[in-house]
Amino acid sequence: MTDGGPPLIARRLAVEVVDAFDLMPKDGLGTSNAYAVVDFDEQRKCTRTVPRDINPQWHERLMFVVPNPAAMHAYECLLFIRSGSLHPLR
């Protein structure tokens, strides 16, 4: 409890990142090292990199904290599928 008010409740948002298909090849060999990046409420999470695959499958759950569920009307969640030789978030 904070200053006599109701207790703060932390909620979580789960984002399931399943797969992507027909990504553009980036390495000159017809493949790509793909990963997904999800931004939500100033939080950033990413999947593992799937090497040399233009049809990657992740099947990963990314968890985000929803800081104030009572005030949550609509949040924007951005998903980017990126490919290349480097993973900038790891």
N, C-alpha and C positions, 0 to 999 in steps of 0.2 A: 504494500500500500504506500501511496505517496500523499503526504499532507492531508490525510483524512478522506481522500477521494477513493473511488473504486480501484481495485488492483489493476495494474497494467498487465495486459495479456499479450504475449508474443505469439504471433501466428507465422506459419511458414507457407510459402508458395512453392509447389513442386512443378518443375518444367521437365517433361519427358522429351528428350531429343532422340529420335529413332533413327532416321536415315536421310540421305539425300541421293539424287541420281542425276546422271548426265552432267556432271560438273565439267567446267572447261579444263582441259589439260594445261598444266603449268610448267612441266619440267622438260619439255622437248622430246619426251619418250612416250607421250600420250597418256600420262598418268598425273596424279596430283596427290599431295599430302594434305588431306582435308581435316579440318576441325571446326566445331561450332562455338560461337561466342554468344552468350545471352546477357543482356543488360536489363536490370530491373531496379528501379528506385535507387540509383547510384551504387548498385552492387553489380559486379561482373563475375561471371563464372564461365568456364569453358570445358569442353569435352577433351578427351584424349585425341591425339593426332592419329588418323588412319593413314598409314603410308602407302603410296603408290596405288591409289584407288579412286576412280571417278564416280563410283557408286558406293560411298562409305556407309557403314552401319555402325551406330554407336550404342543404341539401347541404354542410354545413361539418364539418370535422374539428377537434375541440378536443383538444389534447395536454396531458397531465398527467404530472408526474414521480412515479414510485413510489419513495419514498426508500429503502426497505429491502425488496427483493423476497423475500429469504430469510424474512422475518418475515411476509410477506403471506399471510394465510389467507382473510380476507374483508374487503373494504372496502365502505363504503357510498358510492354515487355518487348524488347527488340532482339531478334535472332539474326545472326550473321553466319553464313557458311563461308569460311575462308580456306584458301589453299595456297600452298607454297612450300618452300623448303624449311622455313623457320616458324616456330611457334612462339610468338612474342610474349605470351602470358605465363610461360613456364620457366 
